[in-house]
Amino acid sequence: MIQTRPLFELRLHVPEVHDLGDTCAGRRRIAPVVGGSFDGERLKGTVLEAGGSDWLLQRSDGVVALDVRIVLRTDDGASISLAYRGLRHGPPEVMARVAAGESVDPASYYFRIAPTFETSAPRYQWLERLLAVGTGRRERTGPIYTIHEVL
């Protein structure tokens, strides 16, 4: 049995999505991450506005593959790079409601991520030595993830 412990909740602000259309890989969309916050027992802070984005790929099997890179700034001033890949899929009618920005029960679709971290701040370098997993839900303003450390 895999054991985990809570790391933090991450809320991303994604006001728009740029649709590049159908490419050879699938339908490519790019969503700038313009802010947000994270809050947990061991670290909390904000998501920096500059430079973050979510490269979404709508695959032919209905799965949305995520490729995200953002920068976190802790309340005590440390910078942490957070990158994750993930998958989101579900019944077409549920995913249509998610795409329309409706609040949908996250148990009705699959939304999982695998985050990794980088930092030069000694007090947070423990993040670089752990595996993390997250479950997500999509709200109108952006995704919200509950991220856990795998023990």
CYANA upper distance limits for C-alpha pairs under 8 A (distance plus 0.5 A):
  2 ILE  CA    150 VAL  CA      7.73
  2 ILE  CA    151 LEU  CA      7.96
  3 GLN  CA    150 VAL  CA      6.61
  3 GLN  CA    151 LEU  CA      6.02
  4 THR  CA    148 HIS  CA      6.40
  4 THR  CA    149 GLU  CA      5.89
  4 THR  CA    150 VAL  CA      4.95
  4 THR  CA    151 LEU  CA      5.74
  5 ARG  CA    148 HIS  CA      5.89
  5 ARG  CA    149 GLU  CA      5.90
  5 ARG  CA    150 VAL  CA      7.29
  5 ARG  CA    151 LEU  CA      7.63
  6 PRO  CA     40 GLY  CA      7.92
  6 PRO  CA    146 THR  CA      8.23
  6 PRO  CA    147 ILE  CA      6.85
  6 PRO  CA    148 HIS  CA      4.91
  6 PRO  CA    149 GLU  CA      6.74
  7 LEU  CA     40 GLY  CA      6.24
  7 LEU  CA     41 GLU  CA      7.61
  7 LEU  CA     42 ARG  CA      7.59
  7 LEU  CA     43 LEU  CA      8.38
  7 LEU  CA    146 THR  CA      8.43
  7 LEU  CA    147 ILE  CA      6.05
  7 LEU  CA    148 HIS  CA      5.31
  7 LEU  CA    149 GLU  CA      6.28
  8 PHE  CA     38 PHE  CA      6.70
  8 PHE  CA     39 ASP  CA      5.62
  8 PHE  CA     40 GLY  CA      4.43
  8 PHE  CA     41 GLU  CA      7.62
  8 PHE  CA     42 ARG  CA      8.48
  8 PHE  CA     43 LEU  CA      7.84
  8 PHE  CA     44 LYS  CA      8.00
  8 PHE  CA    146 THR  CA      6.77
  8 PHE  CA    147 ILE  CA      5.98
  8 PHE  CA    148 HIS  CA      7.52
  9 GLU  CA     38 PHE  CA      5.89
  9 GLU  CA     39 ASP  CA      5.90
  9 GLU  CA     40 GLY  CA      6.87
  9 GLU  CA    144 ILE  CA      7.66
  9 GLU  CA    145 TYR  CA      6.12
  9 GLU  CA    146 THR  CA      5.07
  9 GLU  CA    147 ILE  CA      6.52
 10 LEU  CA     36 GLY  CA      8.03
 10 LEU  CA     37 SER  CA      6.43
 10 LEU  CA     38 PHE  CA      4.83
 10 LEU  CA     39 ASP  CA      7.30
 10 LEU  CA    144 ILE  CA      6.14
 10 LEU  CA    145 TYR  CA      5.56
 10 LEU  CA    146 THR  CA      6.96
 10 LEU  CA    147 ILE  CA      7.90
 11 ARG  CA     36 GLY  CA      5.79
 11 ARG  CA     37 SER  CA      5.80
 11 ARG  CA     38 PHE  CA      6.68
 11 ARG  CA    142 GLY  CA      7.74
 11 ARG  CA    143 PRO  CA      6.69
 11 ARG  CA    144 ILE  CA      5.01
 11 ARG  CA    145 TYR  CA      7.03
 12 LEU  CA     33 VAL  CA      7.07
 12 LEU  CA     34 VAL  CA      8.24
 12 LEU  CA     35 GLY  CA      6.61
 12 LEU  CA     36 GLY  CA      4.89
 12 LEU  CA     37 SER  CA      7.20
 12 LEU  CA     47 VAL  CA      7.93
 12 LEU  CA    141 THR  CA      8.13
 12 LEU  CA    142 GLY  CA      5.87
 12 LEU  CA    143 PRO  CA      6.12
 12 LEU  CA    144 ILE  CA      6.88
 13 HIS  CA     33 VAL  CA      6.34
 13 HIS  CA     34 VAL  CA      6.25
 13 HIS  CA     35 GLY  CA      5.69
 13 HIS  CA     36 GLY  CA      5.66
 13 HIS  CA    141 THR  CA      6.03
 13 HIS  CA    142 GLY  CA      5.49
 13 HIS  CA    143 PRO  CA      7.97
 14 VAL  CA     31 ALA  CA      6.96
 14 VAL  CA     32 PRO  CA      6.62
 14 VAL  CA     33 VAL  CA      5.49
 14 VAL  CA     34 VAL  CA      6.69
 14 VAL  CA     35 GLY  CA      8.19
 14 VAL  CA    141 THR  CA      6.26
 14 VAL  CA    142 GLY  CA      5.30
 14 VAL  CA    143 PRO  CA      8.29
 15 PRO  CA     32 PRO  CA      8.23
 15 PRO  CA     33 VAL  CA      8.33
 15 PRO  CA     34 VAL  CA      8.16
 15 PRO  CA    141 THR  CA      6.51
 15 PRO  CA    142 GLY  CA      7.66
 16 GLU  CA     31 ALA  CA      6.64
 16 GLU  CA     32 PRO  CA      7.56
 17 VAL  CA     29 ARG  CA      6.89
 17 VAL  CA     30 ILE  CA      6.19
 17 VAL  CA     31 ALA  CA      4.89
 17 VAL  CA     32 PRO  CA      7.58
 18 HIS  CA     29 ARG  CA      5.95
 18 HIS  CA     30 ILE  CA      5.60
 18 HIS  CA     31 ALA  CA      6.63
 19 ASP  CA     27 ARG  CA      8.41
 19 ASP  CA     28 ARG  CA      6.86
 19 ASP  CA     29 ARG  CA      4.92
 19 ASP  CA     30 ILE  CA      7.08
 20 LEU  CA     27 ARG  CA      7.71
 20 LEU  CA     28 ARG  CA      5.92
 20 LEU  CA     29 ARG  CA      6.10
 20 LEU  CA     30 ILE  CA      8.12
 21 GLY  CA     27 ARG  CA      5.69
 21 GLY  CA     28 ARG  CA      6.27
 21 GLY  CA     29 ARG  CA      7.70
 22 ASP  CA     26 GLY  CA      5.93
 22 ASP  CA     27 ARG  CA      4.63
 22 ASP  CA     28 ARG  CA      6.84
 23 THR  CA     27 ARG  CA      6.33
 23 THR  CA     28 ARG  CA      7.13
 25 ALA  CA     57 LEU  CA      8.15
 25 ALA  CA     59 ARG  CA      7.92
 26 GLY  CA     57 LEU  CA      6.57
 26 GLY  CA     58 GLN  CA      6.14
 26 GLY  CA     59 ARG  CA      5.68
 26 GLY  CA     60 SER  CA      7.08
 27 ARG  CA     57 LEU  CA      6.12
 27 ARG  CA     58 GLN  CA      5.41
 27 ARG  CA     59 ARG  CA      7.33
 28 ARG  CA     55 TRP  CA      7.76
 28 ARG  CA     56 LEU  CA      6.36
 28 ARG  CA     57 LEU  CA      5.26
 28 ARG  CA     58 GLN  CA      6.97
 29 ARG  CA     55 TRP  CA      6.61
 29 ARG  CA     56 LEU  CA      5.57
 29 ARG  CA     57 LEU  CA      6.90
 30 ILE  CA     53 SER  CA      7.35
 30 ILE  CA     54 ASP  CA      6.25
 30 ILE  CA     55 TRP  CA      5.17
 30 ILE  CA     56 LEU  CA      6.47
 31 ALA  CA     53 SER  CA      6.02
 31 ALA  CA     54 ASP  CA      5.47
 31 ALA  CA     55 TRP  CA      6.97
 31 ALA  CA     56 LEU  CA      8.04
 32 PRO  CA     51 GLY  CA      8.34
 32 PRO  CA     52 GLY  CA      6.51
 32 PRO  CA     53 SER  CA      4.74
 32 PRO  CA     54 ASP  CA      6.80
 33 VAL  CA     49 GLU  CA      7.28
 33 VAL  CA     50 ALA  CA      8.47
 33 VAL  CA     51 GLY  CA      8.17
 33 VAL  CA     52 GLY  CA      5.43
 33 VAL  CA     53 SER  CA      5.43
 33 VAL  CA     54 ASP  CA      7.47
 33 VAL  CA     70 ILE  CA      7.92
 34 VAL  CA     47 VAL  CA      8.35
 34 VAL  CA     48 LEU  CA      7.57
 34 VAL  CA     49 GLU  CA      4.72
 34 VAL  CA     50 ALA  CA      7.10
 34 VAL  CA     52 GLY  CA      7.40
 35 GLY  CA     46 THR  CA      7.65
 35 GLY  CA     47 VAL  CA      5.38
 35 GLY  CA     48 LEU  CA      5.93
 35 GLY  CA     49 GLU  CA      5.05
 36 GLY  CA     46 THR  CA      6.22
 36 GLY  CA     47 VAL  CA      5.25
 36 GLY  CA     48 LEU  CA      7.94
 37 SER  CA     44 LYS  CA      8.09
 37 SER  CA     45 GLY  CA      6.29
 37 SER  CA     46 THR  CA      4.59
 37 SER  CA     47 VAL  CA      5.82
 38 PHE  CA     43 LEU  CA      8.42
 38 PHE  CA     44 LYS  CA      5.71
 38 PHE  CA     45 GLY  CA      5.97
 38 PHE  CA     46 THR  CA      6.50
 38 PHE  CA     47 VAL  CA      7.86
 39 ASP  CA     43 LEU  CA      6.93
 39 ASP  CA     44 LYS  CA      4.72
 39 ASP  CA     45 GLY  CA      7.00
 40 GLY  CA     44 LYS  CA      6.13
 43 LEU  CA     74 THR  CA      7.18
 43 LEU  CA     75 ASP  CA      8.29
 44 LYS  CA     74 THR  CA      5.98
 44 LYS  CA     75 ASP  CA      6.51
 45 GLY  CA     72 LEU  CA      7.52
 45 GLY  CA     73 ARG  CA      6.13
 45 GLY  CA     74 THR  CA      4.69
 45 GLY  CA     75 ASP  CA      5.17
 46 THR  CA     72 LEU  CA      6.35
 46 THR  CA     73 ARG  CA      5.86
 46 THR  CA     74 THR  CA      6.97
 46 THR  CA     75 ASP  CA      8.03
 47 VAL  CA     70 ILE  CA      7.64
 47 VAL  CA     71 VAL  CA      6.44
 47 VAL  CA     72 LEU  CA      5.09
 47 VAL  CA     73 ARG  CA      6.66
 48 LEU  CA     52 GLY  CA      8.14
 48 LEU  CA     70 ILE  CA      7.87
 48 LEU  CA     71 VAL  CA      6.13
 48 LEU  CA     72 LEU  CA      6.48
 48 LEU  CA     73 ARG  CA      7.12
 51 GLY  CA     70 ILE  CA      7.34
 51 GLY  CA     71 VAL  CA      8.30
 52 GLY  CA     68 VAL  CA      7.96
 52 GLY  CA     69 ARG  CA      6.04
 52 GLY  CA     70 ILE  CA      4.78
 52 GLY  CA     71 VAL  CA      7.31
 53 SER  CA     68 VAL  CA      6.28
 53 SER  CA     69 ARG  CA      6.43
 53 SER  CA     70 ILE  CA      7.17
 54 ASP  CA     66 LEU  CA      7.02
 54 ASP  CA     67 ASP  CA      6.16
 54 ASP  CA     68 VAL  CA      4.85
 54 ASP  CA     69 ARG  CA      7.34
 55 TRP  CA     66 LEU  CA      6.49
 55 TRP  CA     67 ASP  CA      5.60
 55 TRP  CA     68 VAL  CA      6.75
 56 LEU  CA     64 VAL  CA      6.91
 56 LEU  CA     65 ALA  CA      6.24
 56 LEU  CA     66 LEU  CA      5.38
 56 LEU  CA     67 ASP  CA      6.98
 57 LEU  CA     64 VAL  CA      5.97
 57 LEU  CA     65 ALA  CA      5.61
 57 LEU  CA     66 LEU  CA      7.16
 58 GLN  CA     62 GLY  CA      7.02
 58 GLN  CA     63 VAL  CA      6.49
 58 GLN  CA     64 VAL  CA      5.00
 58 GLN  CA     65 ALA  CA      7.01
 59 ARG  CA     63 VAL  CA      5.88
 59 ARG  CA     64 VAL  CA      6.58
 59 ARG  CA     65 ALA  CA      7.78
 62 GLY  CA     89 HIS  CA      7.07
 63 VAL  CA     87 LEU  CA      7.14
 63 VAL  CA     88 ARG  CA      6.38
 63 VAL  CA     89 HIS  CA      5.39
 63 VAL  CA     90 GLY  CA      8.43
 64 VAL  CA     87 LEU  CA      6.25
 64 VAL  CA     88 ARG  CA      5.63
 64 VAL  CA     89 HIS  CA      6.81
 65 ALA  CA     85 ARG  CA      7.82
 65 ALA  CA     86 GLY  CA      6.34
 65 ALA  CA     87 LEU  CA      5.30
 65 ALA  CA     88 ARG  CA      7.13
 66 LEU  CA     84 TYR  CA      8.14
 66 LEU  CA     85 ARG  CA      5.71
 66 LEU  CA     86 GLY  CA      5.34
 66 LEU  CA     87 LEU  CA      6.55
 66 LEU  CA     88 ARG  CA      8.36
 67 ASP  CA     83 ALA  CA      8.11
 67 ASP  CA     84 TYR  CA      6.53
 67 ASP  CA     85 ARG  CA      5.20
 67 ASP  CA     86 GLY  CA      7.33
 68 VAL  CA     83 ALA  CA      5.99
 68 VAL  CA     84 TYR  CA      5.81
 68 VAL  CA     85 ARG  CA      6.88
 69 ARG  CA     81 SER  CA      7.82
 69 ARG  CA     82 LEU  CA      6.36
 69 ARG  CA     83 ALA  CA      4.86
 69 ARG  CA     84 TYR  CA      7.19
 70 ILE  CA     81 SER  CA      6.60
 70 ILE  CA     82 LEU  CA      5.90
 70 ILE  CA     83 ALA  CA      6.93
 71 VAL  CA     79 SER  CA      7.19
 71 VAL  CA     80 ILE  CA      6.18
 71 VAL  CA     81 SER  CA      5.16
 71 VAL  CA     82 LEU  CA      6.45
 72 LEU  CA     79 SER  CA      6.16
 72 LEU  CA     80 ILE  CA      5.49
 72 LEU  CA     81 SER  CA      6.75
 72 LEU  CA     82 LEU  CA      7.45
 73 ARG  CA     77 GLY  CA      6.49
 73 ARG  CA     78 ALA  CA      6.04
 73 ARG  CA     79 SER  CA      5.17
 73 ARG  CA     80 ILE  CA      6.88
 74 THR  CA     78 ALA  CA      5.70
 74 THR  CA     79 SER  CA      7.05
 74 THR  CA     80 ILE  CA      8.31
 78 ALA  CA    119 THR  CA      8.47
 78 ALA  CA    121 ALA  CA      6.52
 79 SER  CA    119 THR  CA      6.89
 79 SER  CA    120 SER  CA      8.20
 79 SER  CA    121 ALA  CA      7.76
 80 ILE  CA    117 PHE  CA      7.14
 80 ILE  CA    118 GLU  CA      6.23
 80 ILE  CA    119 THR  CA      5.28
 80 ILE  CA    120 SER  CA      8.31
 81 SER  CA    117 PHE  CA      6.00
 81 SER  CA    118 GLU  CA      5.49
 81 SER  CA    119 THR  CA      6.78
 82 LEU  CA    115 PRO  CA      7.10
 82 LEU  CA    116 THR  CA      6.33
 82 LEU  CA    117 PHE  CA      5.33
 82 LEU  CA    118 GLU  CA      7.31
 83 ALA  CA    115 PRO  CA      6.09
 83 ALA  CA    116 THR  CA      5.92
 83 ALA  CA    117 PHE  CA      7.06
 84 TYR  CA    113 ILE  CA      6.74
 84 TYR  CA    114 ALA  CA      5.85
 84 TYR  CA    115 PRO  CA      4.66
 84 TYR  CA    116 THR  CA      6.65
 85 ARG  CA    113 ILE  CA      6.13
 85 ARG  CA    114 ALA  CA      6.18
 85 ARG  CA    115 PRO  CA      7.36
 86 GLY  CA    111 PHE  CA      7.79
 86 GLY  CA    112 ARG  CA      5.94
 86 GLY  CA    113 ILE  CA      4.51
 86 GLY  CA    114 ALA  CA      6.73
 87 LEU  CA    110 TYR  CA      7.88
 87 LEU  CA    111 PHE  CA      6.21
 87 LEU  CA    112 ARG  CA      6.10
 87 LEU  CA    113 ILE  CA      7.13
 88 ARG  CA    109 TYR  CA      7.87
 88 ARG  CA    110 TYR  CA      5.87
 88 ARG  CA    111 PHE  CA      4.81
 88 ARG  CA    112 ARG  CA      7.19
 89 HIS  CA     95 MET  CA      7.49
 89 HIS  CA    109 TYR  CA      6.46
 89 HIS  CA    110 TYR  CA      5.78
 89 HIS  CA    111 PHE  CA      7.21
 90 GLY  CA     94 VAL  CA      6.96
 90 GLY  CA     95 MET  CA      6.50
 90 GLY  CA    108 SER  CA      7.58
 90 GLY  CA    109 TYR  CA      4.97
 90 GLY  CA    110 TYR  CA      6.48
 91 PRO  CA     95 MET  CA      6.74
 91 PRO  CA    109 TYR  CA      7.64
 92 PRO  CA     96 ALA  CA      6.55
 93 GLU  CA     97 ARG  CA      7.01
 94 VAL  CA     98 VAL  CA      6.87
 94 VAL  CA    104 VAL  CA      8.00
 94 VAL  CA    108 SER  CA      7.67
 94 VAL  CA    109 TYR  CA      7.69
 95 MET  CA     99 ALA  CA      6.55
 95 MET  CA    109 TYR  CA      8.11
 96 ALA  CA    100 ALA  CA      6.68
 97 ARG  CA    101 GLY  CA      7.05
 97 ARG  CA    102 GLU  CA      5.96
 97 ARG  CA    103 SER  CA      8.34
 97 ARG  CA    104 VAL  CA      7.57
 98 VAL  CA    102 GLU  CA      6.01
 98 VAL  CA    103 SER  CA      7.48
 98 VAL  CA    104 VAL  CA      6.88
 98 VAL  CA    138 ARG  CA      7.02
 98 VAL  CA    139 GLU  CA      8.08
101 GLY  CA    138 ARG  CA      8.12
101 GLY  CA    139 GLU  CA      6.56
101 GLY  CA    140 ARG  CA      4.90
102 GLU  CA    139 GLU  CA      7.34
102 GLU  CA    140 ARG  CA      7.10
103 SER  CA    138 ARG  CA      7.95
103 SER  CA    139 GLU  CA      6.34
103 SER  CA    140 ARG  CA      7.91
104 VAL  CA    108 SER  CA      8.02
104 VAL  CA    137 ARG  CA      8.44
104 VAL  CA    138 ARG  CA      8.27
104 VAL  CA    139 GLU  CA      8.50
105 ASP  CA    109 TYR  CA      8.36
105 ASP  CA    137 ARG  CA      8.49
106 PRO  CA    110 TYR  CA      7.98
106 PRO  CA    111 PHE  CA      8.30
106 PRO  CA    136 GLY  CA      7.78
106 PRO  CA    137 ARG  CA      5.88
106 PRO  CA    138 ARG  CA      8.48
111 PHE  CA    135 THR  CA      6.30
111 PHE  CA    136 GLY  CA      5.66
111 PHE  CA    137 ARG  CA      7.19
112 ARG  CA    133 VAL  CA      7.85
112 ARG  CA    134 GLY  CA      6.10
112 ARG  CA    135 THR  CA      5.15
112 ARG  CA    136 GLY  CA      6.54
113 ILE  CA    133 VAL  CA      6.30
113 ILE  CA    134 GLY  CA      5.49
113 ILE  CA    135 THR  CA      6.90
113 ILE  CA    136 GLY  CA      8.13
114 ALA  CA    131 LEU  CA      8.37
114 ALA  CA    132 ALA  CA      6.47
114 ALA  CA    133 VAL  CA      5.25
114 ALA  CA    134 GLY  CA      6.84
115 PRO  CA    131 LEU  CA      8.09
115 PRO  CA    132 ALA  CA      6.18
115 PRO  CA    133 VAL  CA      6.81
115 PRO  CA    134 GLY  CA      7.95
116 THR  CA    127 LEU  CA      8.43
116 THR  CA    128 GLU  CA      7.62
116 THR  CA    131 LEU  CA      7.62
116 THR  CA    132 ALA  CA      7.47
117 PHE  CA    127 LEU  CA      6.47
117 PHE  CA    128 GLU  CA      5.87
118 GLU  CA    125 GLN  CA      7.95
118 GLU  CA    127 LEU  CA      7.90
118 GLU  CA    128 GLU  CA      6.31
119 THR  CA    124 TYR  CA      7.39
119 THR  CA    125 GLN  CA      6.66
119 THR  CA    128 GLU  CA      8.05
120 SER  CA    124 TYR  CA      8.47
120 SER  CA    125 GLN  CA      7.54
121 ALA  CA    125 GLN  CA      6.83
125 GLN  CA    129 ARG  CA      7.83
126 TRP  CA    130 LEU  CA      7.56
130 LEU  CA    149 GLU  CA      7.24
130 LEU  CA    150 VAL  CA      7.57
131 LEU  CA    149 GLU  CA      6.55
131 LEU  CA    150 VAL  CA      6.04
132 ALA  CA    147 ILE  CA      7.24
132 ALA  CA    148 HIS  CA      6.04
132 ALA  CA    149 GLU  CA      4.99
132 ALA  CA    150 VAL  CA      6.02
133 VAL  CA    147 ILE  CA      6.21
133 VAL  CA    148 HIS  CA      5.98
133 VAL  CA    149 GLU  CA      7.13
133 VAL  CA    150 VAL  CA      7.60
134 GLY  CA    145 TYR  CA      6.56
134 GLY  CA    146 THR  CA      5.88
134 GLY  CA    147 ILE  CA      4.64
134 GLY  CA    148 HIS  CA      6.55
135 THR  CA    145 TYR  CA      6.00
135 THR  CA    146 THR  CA      5.96
135 THR  CA    147 ILE  CA      7.16
136 GLY  CA    143 PRO  CA      7.10
136 GLY  CA    144 ILE  CA      6.05
136 GLY  CA    145 TYR  CA      4.76
136 GLY  CA    146 THR  CA      6.91
137 ARG  CA    143 PRO  CA      6.22
137 ARG  CA    144 ILE  CA      5.97
137 ARG  CA    145 TYR  CA      7.07
138 ARG  CA    142 GLY  CA      6.42
138 ARG  CA    143 PRO  CA      4.87
138 ARG  CA    144 ILE  CA      6.83
139 GLU  CA    143 PRO  CA      6.30
139 GLU  CA    144 ILE  CA      7.79
